[in-house]
Amino acid sequence: MNSDLLGLPFKTFSQDGLEVRTLASFSITSGEVVLPYWYTPHFRLFCCTGYYMGMCIAAPEKNLGNVYRASEGWRAFLLLSLTSQLVILGLVIYWSRHRWSNHPISRSLQAYALPNSGWGAVAVSVNTEFRRIDKFATGPPGARVVITDTWIMKVTTYYVHVALQRDTHLTVTESKQHQLSPDSATPLQILTLQVSSINPEIKPFNIRLVSTEYDELREKLHAPIRNAANVLIHQTISDLFLETFKSQVELNRPYQLPSGQELEPCIGCMQIPACTKLLRLCQEEGDESSCQQCYCRPMWCLSCLGRWFASRQDQQRPETWLGSRVPCPTCRAKFCILDVALVQ
């Protein structure tokens, strides 16, 4: 054991499954109501004392085994960790009274309990639907979004937001466009939706999902969705790529239209003037697949040329689209995104 191992961030332990939900699952039978047990907060505070004990072994020169000989900083660290554990222990004892009815999640579920019933019946309903295979689930482990036939849930590391579908409405509040997703070299649009309940005891919360999952979300939802921010939702990979295509072309060197030459309507849509010209702006040369000079006059608008570019790609490998070459729709000269210039 060394100090590097002991210095690992808590995120590392969480990724390896060392979190309250995982640890509790070993001691709770599947038939019990386990929802509140899963998400006891501040688990990382209990690691402080373990870190101190580990440093006693990894760094014996610090004399941490003898509290009186340790430095003031380490003694303050140990005192803080022990005090924090006592506070958290008292809080957990308070939560556990009356069969965990004081737990924040239990009190949230109590808002949906029927007369002469408790939060436990609601938790059973939530757990039952959570285990079904037909639920909609998306998002990373620390912000998992789960939608069942009855419930909307956001499962974070230490809390569960729960809302009853028939009492809620969703609002699209924000959209963020990313040129590349973390998992692949494809564009990504992240939507933020606010879940609001008519029940005053349920506070609004936000959920996030990829725009390509929006249709699947709507199929599972019975609650209405409003687009308050007038967000343009790109529900296909081609839509996402078109936005990335436009952003990249705007960075390229523009093409100065010769004096006296007029722009004709785009031959793709015949609705707006043609505004693009293919120039050999990239520097790659030498092989048969490299870009070629196009001598066509401006004939396409940016949207139509972007759709043509996307239509010529391998639909099973979207991560290769940005770096690929396609033939000009008129003369068949090969070009890449860097060769597309906006007409000025």
Buried (B, 14 or more C-beta within 10 A) or exposed (E): EEEEEBEEEEEEBBEEEEBBBEBBBEEEEEEEBBBBBBBBBBBBBBBBBEBBBBBBEBBEEEBBEEEEEBEEEBBEBBEEBEEBBEEBEEBBEEBBEEEBBBBBBBBBBBBBBEEEEBBBBBBBBBBEBBEEEEBBBBBEEEBBBBBBEBBBBBBBBBBBBBBBBEBBBBBBBBBEBBBEBEEEBBBBBBBBBBBBBEBEEBEEBBBBBBBBBBEBBEEBBEBEEEBEEEBEBBBEBBBBBBBBBBEBBEEBEEBEBEEEEEBEEBEBEEEBEBBBBBBBBBEEEEEEEBBBEBEEBBBBBBBBBBBBBBEEBEEEEBEEBBEBBBBBBBEEBBBBBBBBBBBE
